[in-house]
Amino acid sequence: NGTSIGHKSTVFATKVMAGTVIDLLSNPELVKEAKAEWERQMDGRLYKSPIPTGVKPPLDQLKKH
């Protein structure tokens, strides 16, 4: 069934993200390395969010379901 594979994929992705958070929280050196890599790749450029300032997510849509 199609939803089963989607659900399994979502659960797996969630486990991977949770494992990453655990790694980052338990290893401050890893966070330092990630920040250094970010700065190296940004090469002096500033990050600008593609979402305009003041835009809020349409959370009221969730109430309809």
mmCIF file of the N, C-alpha and C atoms, coordinates in Angstrom:
data_MODEL
# 
_entry.id   MODEL 
# 
loop_
_atom_site.group_PDB 
_atom_site.id 
_atom_site.type_symbol 
_atom_site.label_atom_id 
_atom_site.label_alt_id 
_atom_site.label_comp_id 
_atom_site.label_asym_id 
_atom_site.label_entity_id 
_atom_site.label_seq_id 
_atom_site.pdbx_PDB_ins_code 
_atom_site.Cartn_x 
_atom_site.Cartn_y 
_atom_site.Cartn_z 
_atom_site.occupancy 
_atom_site.B_iso_or_equiv 
_atom_site.pdbx_formal_charge 
_atom_site.auth_seq_id 
_atom_site.auth_comp_id 
_atom_site.auth_asym_id 
_atom_site.auth_atom_id 
_atom_site.pdbx_PDB_model_num 
ATOM 1   N N  . ASN A 1 1  ? 0.856   -1.184 0.000  1.00 0.00 ? 1  ASN A N  1 
ATOM 2   C CA . ASN A 1 1  ? 0.000   0.000  0.000  1.00 0.00 ? 1  ASN A CA 1 
ATOM 3   C C  . ASN A 1 1  ? 0.891   1.232  0.000  1.00 0.00 ? 1  ASN A C  1 
ATOM 4   N N  . GLY A 1 2  ? 0.522   2.241  -0.771 1.00 0.00 ? 2  GLY A N  1 
ATOM 5   C CA . GLY A 1 2  ? 1.339   3.440  -0.976 1.00 0.00 ? 2  GLY A CA 1 
ATOM 6   C C  . GLY A 1 2  ? 1.596   4.244  0.281  1.00 0.00 ? 2  GLY A C  1 
ATOM 7   N N  . THR A 1 3  ? 0.638   4.274  1.184  1.00 0.00 ? 3  THR A N  1 
ATOM 8   C CA . THR A 1 3  ? 0.858   5.072  2.388  1.00 0.00 ? 3  THR A CA 1 
ATOM 9   C C  . THR A 1 3  ? 1.834   4.397  3.336  1.00 0.00 ? 3  THR A C  1 
ATOM 10  N N  . SER A 1 4  ? 1.928   3.092  3.280  1.00 0.00 ? 4  SER A N  1 
ATOM 11  C CA . SER A 1 4  ? 2.853   2.373  4.148  1.00 0.00 ? 4  SER A CA 1 
ATOM 12  C C  . SER A 1 4  ? 4.297   2.760  3.847  1.00 0.00 ? 4  SER A C  1 
ATOM 13  N N  . ILE A 1 5  ? 4.664   2.811  2.562  1.00 0.00 ? 5  ILE A N  1 
ATOM 14  C CA . ILE A 1 5  ? 6.033   3.171  2.198  1.00 0.00 ? 5  ILE A CA 1 
ATOM 15  C C  . ILE A 1 5  ? 6.313   4.627  2.566  1.00 0.00 ? 5  ILE A C  1 
ATOM 16  N N  . GLY A 1 6  ? 5.329   5.491  2.390  1.00 0.00 ? 6  GLY A N  1 
ATOM 17  C CA . GLY A 1 6  ? 5.500   6.897  2.769  1.00 0.00 ? 6  GLY A CA 1 
ATOM 18  C C  . GLY A 1 6  ? 5.685   7.047  4.266  1.00 0.00 ? 6  GLY A C  1 
ATOM 19  N N  . HIS A 1 7  ? 4.910   6.301  5.017  1.00 0.00 ? 7  HIS A N  1 
ATOM 20  C CA . HIS A 1 7  ? 5.013   6.360  6.479  1.00 0.00 ? 7  HIS A CA 1 
ATOM 21  C C  . HIS A 1 7  ? 6.372   5.840  6.935  1.00 0.00 ? 7  HIS A C  1 
ATOM 22  N N  . LYS A 1 8  ? 6.800   4.720  6.375  1.00 0.00 ? 8  LYS A N  1 
ATOM 23  C CA . LYS A 1 8  ? 8.098   4.147  6.746  1.00 0.00 ? 8  LYS A CA 1 
ATOM 24  C C  . LYS A 1 8  ? 9.231   5.115  6.417  1.00 0.00 ? 8  LYS A C  1 
ATOM 25  N N  . SER A 1 9  ? 9.136   5.774  5.272  1.00 0.00 ? 9  SER A N  1 
ATOM 26  C CA . SER A 1 9  ? 10.169  6.743  4.881  1.00 0.00 ? 9  SER A CA 1 
ATOM 27  C C  . SER A 1 9  ? 10.206  7.917  5.841  1.00 0.00 ? 9  SER A C  1 
ATOM 28  N N  . THR A 1 10 ? 9.034   8.390  6.247  1.00 0.00 ? 10 THR A N  1 
ATOM 29  C CA . THR A 1 10 ? 8.951   9.513  7.181  1.00 0.00 ? 10 THR A CA 1 
ATOM 30  C C  . THR A 1 10 ? 9.525   9.129  8.541  1.00 0.00 ? 10 THR A C  1 
ATOM 31  N N  . VAL A 1 11 ? 9.202   7.947  9.013  1.00 0.00 ? 11 VAL A N  1 
ATOM 32  C CA . VAL A 1 11 ? 9.732   7.480  10.300 1.00 0.00 ? 11 VAL A CA 1 
ATOM 33  C C  . VAL A 1 11 ? 11.251  7.363  10.225 1.00 0.00 ? 11 VAL A C  1 
ATOM 34  N N  . PHE A 1 12 ? 11.768  6.818  9.124  1.00 0.00 ? 12 PHE A N  1 
ATOM 35  C CA . PHE A 1 12 ? 13.215  6.682  8.968  1.00 0.00 ? 12 PHE A CA 1 
ATOM 36  C C  . PHE A 1 12 ? 13.891  8.053  8.956  1.00 0.00 ? 12 PHE A C  1 
ATOM 37  N N  . ALA A 1 13 ? 13.335  8.997  8.192  1.00 0.00 ? 13 ALA A N  1 
ATOM 38  C CA . ALA A 1 13 ? 13.915  10.346 8.127  1.00 0.00 ? 13 ALA A CA 1 
ATOM 39  C C  . ALA A 1 13 ? 13.908  11.002 9.503  1.00 0.00 ? 13 ALA A C  1 
ATOM 40  N N  . THR A 1 14 ? 12.846  10.796 10.257 1.00 0.00 ? 14 THR A N  1 
ATOM 41  C CA . THR A 1 14 ? 12.751  11.351 11.608 1.00 0.00 ? 14 THR A CA 1 
ATOM 42  C C  . THR A 1 14 ? 13.831  10.770 12.513 1.00 0.00 ? 14 THR A C  1 
ATOM 43  N N  . LYS A 1 15 ? 14.076  9.479  12.392 1.00 0.00 ? 15 LYS A N  1 
ATOM 44  C CA . LYS A 1 15 ? 15.125  8.844  13.199 1.00 0.00 ? 15 LYS A CA 1 
ATOM 45  C C  . LYS A 1 15 ? 16.501  9.389  12.834 1.00 0.00 ? 15 LYS A C  1 
ATOM 46  N N  . VAL A 1 16 ? 16.738  9.608  11.546 1.00 0.00 ? 16 VAL A N  1 
ATOM 47  C CA . VAL A 1 16 ? 18.024  10.158 11.108 1.00 0.00 ? 16 VAL A CA 1 
ATOM 48  C C  . VAL A 1 16 ? 18.215  11.562 11.673 1.00 0.00 ? 16 VAL A C  1 
ATOM 49  N N  . MET A 1 17 ? 17.169  12.403 11.593 1.00 0.00 ? 17 MET A N  1 
ATOM 50  C CA . MET A 1 17 ? 17.277  13.771 12.120 1.00 0.00 ? 17 MET A CA 1 
ATOM 51  C C  . MET A 1 17 ? 17.475  13.761 13.633 1.00 0.00 ? 17 MET A C  1 
ATOM 52  N N  . ALA A 1 18 ? 16.765  12.885 14.337 1.00 0.00 ? 18 ALA A N  1 
ATOM 53  C CA . ALA A 1 18 ? 16.921  12.802 15.792 1.00 0.00 ? 18 ALA A CA 1 
ATOM 54  C C  . ALA A 1 18 ? 18.334  12.348 16.150 1.00 0.00 ? 18 ALA A C  1 
ATOM 55  N N  . GLY A 1 19 ? 18.865  11.399 15.401 1.00 0.00 ? 19 GLY A N  1 
ATOM 56  C CA . GLY A 1 19 ? 20.232  10.949 15.640 1.00 0.00 ? 19 GLY A CA 1 
ATOM 57  C C  . GLY A 1 19 ? 21.242  12.059 15.422 1.00 0.00 ? 19 GLY A C  1 
ATOM 58  N N  . THR A 1 20 ? 20.996  12.882 14.411 1.00 0.00 ? 20 THR A N  1 
ATOM 59  C CA . THR A 1 20 ? 21.878  14.019 14.147 1.00 0.00 ? 20 THR A CA 1 
ATOM 60  C C  . THR A 1 20 ? 21.848  15.002 15.309 1.00 0.00 ? 20 THR A C  1 
ATOM 61  N N  . VAL A 1 21 ? 20.666  15.275 15.831 1.00 0.00 ? 21 VAL A N  1 
ATOM 62  C CA . VAL A 1 21 ? 20.536  16.187 16.977 1.00 0.00 ? 21 VAL A CA 1 
ATOM 63  C C  . VAL A 1 21 ? 21.292  15.628 18.180 1.00 0.00 ? 21 VAL A C  1 
ATOM 64  N N  . ILE A 1 22 ? 21.155  14.336 18.424 1.00 0.00 ? 22 ILE A N  1 
ATOM 65  C CA . ILE A 1 22 ? 21.873  13.716 19.549 1.00 0.00 ? 22 ILE A CA 1 
ATOM 66  C C  . ILE A 1 22 ? 23.379  13.867 19.358 1.00 0.00 ? 22 ILE A C  1 
ATOM 67  N N  . ASP A 1 23 ? 23.854  13.612 18.129 1.00 0.00 ? 23 ASP A N  1 
ATOM 68  C CA . ASP A 1 23 ? 25.291  13.775 17.846 1.00 0.00 ? 23 ASP A CA 1 
ATOM 69  C C  . ASP A 1 23 ? 25.749  15.202 18.116 1.00 0.00 ? 23 ASP A C  1 
ATOM 70  N N  . LEU A 1 24 ? 24.966  16.176 17.652 1.00 0.00 ? 24 LEU A N  1 
ATOM 71  C CA . LEU A 1 24 ? 25.352  17.580 17.822 1.00 0.00 ? 24 LEU A CA 1 
ATOM 72  C C  . LEU A 1 24 ? 25.326  18.006 19.286 1.00 0.00 ? 24 LEU A C  1 
ATOM 73  N N  . LEU A 1 25 ? 24.322  17.550 20.030 1.00 0.00 ? 25 LEU A N  1 
ATOM 74  C CA . LEU A 1 25 ? 24.223  17.922 21.442 1.00 0.00 ? 25 LEU A CA 1 
ATOM 75  C C  . LEU A 1 25 ? 25.303  17.256 22.293 1.00 0.00 ? 25 LEU A C  1 
ATOM 76  N N  . SER A 1 26 ? 25.743  16.080 21.882 1.00 0.00 ? 26 SER A N  1 
ATOM 77  C CA . SER A 1 26 ? 26.727  15.364 22.693 1.00 0.00 ? 26 SER A CA 1 
ATOM 78  C C  . SER A 1 26 ? 28.166  15.607 22.243 1.00 0.00 ? 26 SER A C  1 
ATOM 79  N N  . ASN A 1 27 ? 28.346  16.364 21.154 1.00 0.00 ? 27 ASN A N  1 
ATOM 80  C CA . ASN A 1 27 ? 29.694  16.602 20.654 1.00 0.00 ? 27 ASN A CA 1 
ATOM 81  C C  . ASN A 1 27 ? 29.850  18.063 20.217 1.00 0.00 ? 27 ASN A C  1 
ATOM 82  N N  . PRO A 1 28 ? 30.183  18.959 21.144 1.00 0.00 ? 28 PRO A N  1 
ATOM 83  C CA . PRO A 1 28 ? 30.330  20.379 20.810 1.00 0.00 ? 28 PRO A CA 1 
ATOM 84  C C  . PRO A 1 28 ? 31.367  20.638 19.711 1.00 0.00 ? 28 PRO A C  1 
ATOM 85  N N  . GLU A 1 29 ? 32.370  19.783 19.608 1.00 0.00 ? 29 GLU A N  1 
ATOM 86  C CA . GLU A 1 29 ? 33.390  19.949 18.563 1.00 0.00 ? 29 GLU A CA 1 
ATOM 87  C C  . GLU A 1 29 ? 32.768  19.782 17.175 1.00 0.00 ? 29 GLU A C  1 
ATOM 88  N N  . LEU A 1 30 ? 31.801  18.894 17.065 1.00 0.00 ? 30 LEU A N  1 
ATOM 89  C CA . LEU A 1 30 ? 31.102  18.682 15.798 1.00 0.00 ? 30 LEU A CA 1 
ATOM 90  C C  . LEU A 1 30 ? 30.350  19.945 15.380 1.00 0.00 ? 30 LEU A C  1 
ATOM 91  N N  . VAL A 1 31 ? 29.762  20.632 16.359 1.00 0.00 ? 31 VAL A N  1 
ATOM 92  C CA . VAL A 1 31 ? 29.062  21.892 16.081 1.00 0.00 ? 31 VAL A CA 1 
ATOM 93  C C  . VAL A 1 31 ? 30.055  22.939 15.588 1.00 0.00 ? 31 VAL A C  1 
ATOM 94  N N  . LYS A 1 32 ? 31.210  23.022 16.230 1.00 0.00 ? 32 LYS A N  1 
ATOM 95  C CA . LYS A 1 32 ? 32.244  23.977 15.803 1.00 0.00 ? 32 LYS A CA 1 
ATOM 96  C C  . LYS A 1 32 ? 32.686  23.692 14.372 1.00 0.00 ? 32 LYS A C  1 
ATOM 97  N N  . GLU A 1 33 ? 32.867  22.412 14.055 1.00 0.00 ? 33 GLU A N  1 
ATOM 98  C CA . GLU A 1 33 ? 33.277  22.032 12.701 1.00 0.00 ? 33 GLU A CA 1 
ATOM 99  C C  . GLU A 1 33 ? 32.199  22.397 11.681 1.00 0.00 ? 33 GLU A C  1 
ATOM 100 N N  . ALA A 1 34 ? 30.943  22.174 12.039 1.00 0.00 ? 34 ALA A N  1 
ATOM 101 C CA . ALA A 1 34 ? 29.843  22.501 11.131 1.00 0.00 ? 34 ALA A CA 1 
ATOM 102 C C  . ALA A 1 34 ? 29.771  24.007 10.887 1.00 0.00 ? 34 ALA A C  1 
ATOM 103 N N  . LYS A 1 35 ? 29.946  24.793 11.950 1.00 0.00 ? 35 LYS A N  1 
ATOM 104 C CA . LYS A 1 35 ? 29.930  26.253 11.799 1.00 0.00 ? 35 LYS A CA 1 
ATOM 105 C C  . LYS A 1 35 ? 31.085  26.720 10.923 1.00 0.00 ? 35 LYS A C  1 
ATOM 106 N N  . ALA A 1 36 ? 32.261  26.133 11.118 1.00 0.00 ? 36 ALA A N  1 
ATOM 107 C CA . ALA A 1 36 ? 33.422  26.503 10.304 1.00 0.00 ? 36 ALA A CA 1 
ATOM 108 C C  . ALA A 1 36 ? 33.182  26.152 8.839  1.00 0.00 ? 36 ALA A C  1 
ATOM 109 N N  . GLU A 1 37 ? 32.587  25.003 8.589  1.00 0.00 ? 37 GLU A N  1 
ATOM 110 C CA . GLU A 1 37 ? 32.282  24.594 7.212  1.00 0.00 ? 37 GLU A CA 1 
ATOM 111 C C  . GLU A 1 37 ? 31.264  25.548 6.581  1.00 0.00 ? 37 GLU A C  1 
ATOM 112 N N  . TRP A 1 38 ? 30.243  25.934 7.354  1.00 0.00 ? 38 TRP A N  1 
ATOM 113 C CA . TRP A 1 38 ? 29.237  26.884 6.871  1.00 0.00 ? 38 TRP A CA 1 
ATOM 114 C C  . TRP A 1 38 ? 29.903  28.200 6.471  1.00 0.00 ? 38 TRP A C  1 
ATOM 115 N N  . GLU A 1 39 ? 30.745  28.718 7.347  1.00 0.00 ? 39 GLU A N  1 
ATOM 116 C CA . GLU A 1 39 ? 31.422  29.988 7.070  1.00 0.00 ? 39 GLU A CA 1 
ATOM 117 C C  . GLU A 1 39 ? 32.340  29.869 5.851  1.00 0.00 ? 39 GLU A C  1 
ATOM 118 N N  . ARG A 1 40 ? 33.018  28.728 5.717  1.00 0.00 ? 40 ARG A N  1 
ATOM 119 C CA . ARG A 1 40 ? 33.892  28.522 4.565  1.00 0.00 ? 40 ARG A CA 1 
ATOM 120 C C  . ARG A 1 40 ? 33.076  28.519 3.271  1.00 0.00 ? 40 ARG A C  1 
ATOM 121 N N  . GLN A 1 41 ? 31.966  27.818 3.284  1.00 0.00 ? 41 GLN A N  1 
ATOM 122 C CA . GLN A 1 41 ? 31.145  27.736 2.074  1.00 0.00 ? 41 GLN A CA 1 
ATOM 123 C C  . GLN A 1 41 ? 30.439  29.054 1.765  1.00 0.00 ? 41 GLN A C  1 
ATOM 124 N N  . MET A 1 42 ? 30.079  29.805 2.790  1.00 0.00 ? 42 MET A N  1 
ATOM 125 C CA . MET A 1 42 ? 29.416  31.097 2.553  1.00 0.00 ? 42 MET A CA 1 
ATOM 126 C C  . MET A 1 42 ? 30.400  32.123 1.996  1.00 0.00 ? 42 MET A C  1 
ATOM 127 N N  . ASP A 1 43 ? 31.689  31.967 2.303  1.00 0.00 ? 43 ASP A N  1 
ATOM 128 C CA . ASP A 1 43 ? 32.751  32.797 1.732  1.00 0.00 ? 43 ASP A CA 1 
ATOM 129 C C  . ASP A 1 43 ? 32.458  34.293 1.866  1.00 0.00 ? 43 ASP A C  1 
ATOM 130 N N  . GLY A 1 44 ? 32.021  34.692 3.080  1.00 0.00 ? 44 GLY A N  1 
ATOM 131 C CA . GLY A 1 44 ? 31.775  36.105 3.342  1.00 0.00 ? 44 GLY A CA 1 
ATOM 132 C C  . GLY A 1 44 ? 30.386  36.595 2.954  1.00 0.00 ? 44 GLY A C  1 
ATOM 133 N N  . ARG A 1 45 ? 29.616  35.759 2.255  1.00 0.00 ? 45 ARG A N  1 
ATOM 134 C CA . ARG A 1 45 ? 28.247  36.156 1.882  1.00 0.00 ? 45 ARG A CA 1 
ATOM 135 C C  . ARG A 1 45 ? 27.332  36.019 3.094  1.00 0.00 ? 45 ARG A C  1 
ATOM 136 N N  . LEU A 1 46 ? 26.287  36.816 3.136  1.00 0.00 ? 46 LEU A N  1 
ATOM 137 C CA . LEU A 1 46 ? 25.305  36.721 4.211  1.00 0.00 ? 46 LEU A CA 1 
ATOM 138 C C  . LEU A 1 46 ? 24.132  35.878 3.746  1.00 0.00 ? 46 LEU A C  1 
ATOM 139 N N  . TYR A 1 47 ? 23.574  35.100 4.663  1.00 0.00 ? 47 TYR A N  1 
ATOM 140 C CA . TYR A 1 47 ? 22.393  34.309 4.340  1.00 0.00 ? 47 TYR A CA 1 
ATOM 141 C C  . TYR A 1 47 ? 21.175  35.217 4.341  1.00 0.00 ? 47 TYR A C  1 
ATOM 142 N N  . LYS A 1 48 ? 20.360  35.104 3.297  1.00 0.00 ? 48 LYS A N  1 
ATOM 143 C CA . LYS A 1 48 ? 19.114  35.860 3.236  1.00 0.00 ? 48 LYS A CA 1 
ATOM 144 C C  . LYS A 1 48 ? 17.982  34.860 3.021  1.00 0.00 ? 48 LYS A C  1 
ATOM 145 N N  . SER A 1 49 ? 17.036  34.866 3.943  1.00 0.00 ? 49 SER A N  1 
ATOM 146 C CA . SER A 1 49 ? 15.911  33.946 3.846  1.00 0.00 ? 49 SER A CA 1 
ATOM 147 C C  . SER A 1 49 ? 15.087  34.257 2.602  1.00 0.00 ? 49 SER A C  1 
ATOM 148 N N  . PRO A 1 50 ? 14.651  33.220 1.883  1.00 0.00 ? 50 PRO A N  1 
ATOM 149 C CA . PRO A 1 50 ? 13.795  33.451 0.720  1.00 0.00 ? 50 PRO A CA 1 
ATOM 150 C C  . PRO A 1 50 ? 12.372  33.857 1.114  1.00 0.00 ? 50 PRO A C  1 
ATOM 151 N N  . ILE A 1 51 ? 12.045  33.720 2.395  1.00 0.00 ? 51 ILE A N  1 
ATOM 152 C CA . ILE A 1 51 ? 10.716  34.098 2.880  1.00 0.00 ? 51 ILE A CA 1 
ATOM 153 C C  . ILE A 1 51 ? 10.763  35.562 3.287  1.00 0.00 ? 51 ILE A C  1 
ATOM 154 N N  . PRO A 1 52 ? 9.922   36.395 2.675  1.00 0.00 ? 52 PRO A N  1 
ATOM 155 C CA . PRO A 1 52 ? 9.950   37.826 2.997  1.00 0.00 ? 52 PRO A CA 1 
ATOM 156 C C  . PRO A 1 52 ? 9.656   38.093 4.476  1.00 0.00 ? 52 PRO A C  1 
ATOM 157 N N  . THR A 1 53 ? 10.257  39.146 5.007  1.00 0.00 ? 53 THR A N  1 
ATOM 158 C CA . THR A 1 53 ? 10.036  39.551 6.389  1.00 0.00 ? 53 THR A CA 1 
ATOM 159 C C  . THR A 1 53 ? 8.550   39.819 6.615  1.00 0.00 ? 53 THR A C  1 
ATOM 160 N N  . GLY A 1 54 ? 8.042   39.341 7.727  1.00 0.00 ? 54 GLY A N  1 
ATOM 161 C CA . GLY A 1 54 ? 6.651   39.594 8.080  1.00 0.00 ? 54 GLY A CA 1 
ATOM 162 C C  . GLY A 1 54 ? 5.684   38.524 7.598  1.00 0.00 ? 54 GLY A C  1 
ATOM 163 N N  . VAL A 1 55 ? 6.119   37.624 6.734  1.00 0.00 ? 55 VAL A N  1 
ATOM 164 C CA . VAL A 1 55 ? 5.231   36.571 6.244  1.00 0.00 ? 55 VAL A CA 1 
ATOM 165 C C  . VAL A 1 55 ? 5.063   35.531 7.346  1.00 0.00 ? 55 VAL A C  1 
ATOM 166 N N  . LYS A 1 56 ? 3.815   35.201 7.625  1.00 0.00 ? 56 LYS A N  1 
ATOM 167 C CA . LYS A 1 56 ? 3.534   34.218 8.665  1.00 0.00 ? 56 LYS A CA 1 
ATOM 168 C C  . LYS A 1 56 ? 2.927   32.975 8.020  1.00 0.00 ? 56 LYS A C  1 
ATOM 169 N N  . PRO A 1 57 ? 3.224   31.802 8.565  1.00 0.00 ? 57 PRO A N  1 
ATOM 170 C CA . PRO A 1 57 ? 2.664   30.579 7.992  1.00 0.00 ? 57 PRO A CA 1 
ATOM 171 C C  . PRO A 1 57 ? 1.150   30.559 8.175  1.00 0.00 ? 57 PRO A C  1 
ATOM 172 N N  . PRO A 1 58 ? 0.421   30.001 7.212  1.00 0.00 ? 58 PRO A N  1 
ATOM 173 C CA . PRO A 1 58 ? -1.046  29.968 7.286  1.00 0.00 ? 58 PRO A CA 1 
ATOM 174 C C  . PRO A 1 58 ? -1.536  28.865 8.225  1.00 0.00 ? 58 PRO A C  1 
ATOM 175 N N  . LEU A 1 59 ? -1.257  29.020 9.503  1.00 0.00 ? 59 LEU A N  1 
ATOM 176 C CA . LEU A 1 59 ? -1.603  27.985 10.475 1.00 0.00 ? 59 LEU A CA 1 
ATOM 177 C C  . LEU A 1 59 ? -3.110  27.782 10.615 1.00 0.00 ? 59 LEU A C  1 
ATOM 178 N N  . ASP A 1 60 ? -3.887  28.782 10.264 1.00 0.00 ? 60 ASP A N  1 
ATOM 179 C CA . ASP A 1 60 ? -5.341  28.649 10.374 1.00 0.00 ? 60 ASP A CA 1 
ATOM 180 C C  . ASP A 1 60 ? -5.881  27.598 9.412  1.00 0.00 ? 60 ASP A C  1 
ATOM 181 N N  . GLN A 1 61 ? -5.140  27.256 8.369  1.00 0.00 ? 61 GLN A N  1 
ATOM 182 C CA . GLN A 1 61 ? -5.580  26.221 7.437  1.00 0.00 ? 61 GLN A CA 1 
ATOM 183 C C  . GLN A 1 61 ? -5.659  24.860 8.120  1.00 0.00 ? 61 GLN A C  1 
ATOM 184 N N  . LEU A 1 62 ? -4.845  24.660 9.143  1.00 0.00 ? 62 LEU A N  1 
ATOM 185 C CA . LEU A 1 62 ? -4.841  23.379 9.833  1.00 0.00 ? 62 LEU A CA 1 
ATOM 186 C C  . LEU A 1 62 ? -6.137  23.145 10.605 1.00 0.00 ? 62 LEU A C  1 
ATOM 187 N N  . LYS A 1 63 ? -6.818  24.201 10.993 1.00 0.00 ? 63 LYS A N  1 
ATOM 188 C CA . LYS A 1 63 ? -8.054  24.078 11.765 1.00 0.00 ? 63 LYS A CA 1 
ATOM 189 C C  . LYS A 1 63 ? -9.183  23.493 10.922 1.00 0.00 ? 63 LYS A C  1 
ATOM 190 N N  . LYS A 1 64 ? -9.093  23.622 9.605  1.00 0.00 ? 64 LYS A N  1 
ATOM 191 C CA . LYS A 1 64 ? -10.156 23.157 8.710  1.00 0.00 ? 64 LYS A CA 1 
ATOM 192 C C  . LYS A 1 64 ? -10.182 21.642 8.587  1.00 0.00 ? 64 LYS A C  1 
ATOM 193 N N  . HIS A 1 65 ? -9.092  20.973 8.967  1.00 0.00 ? 65 HIS A N  1 
ATOM 194 C CA . HIS A 1 65 ? -9.002  19.523 8.750  1.00 0.00 ? 65 HIS A CA 1 
ATOM 195 C C  . HIS A 1 65 ? -9.213  18.765 10.007 1.00 0.00 ? 65 HIS A C  1 
# 
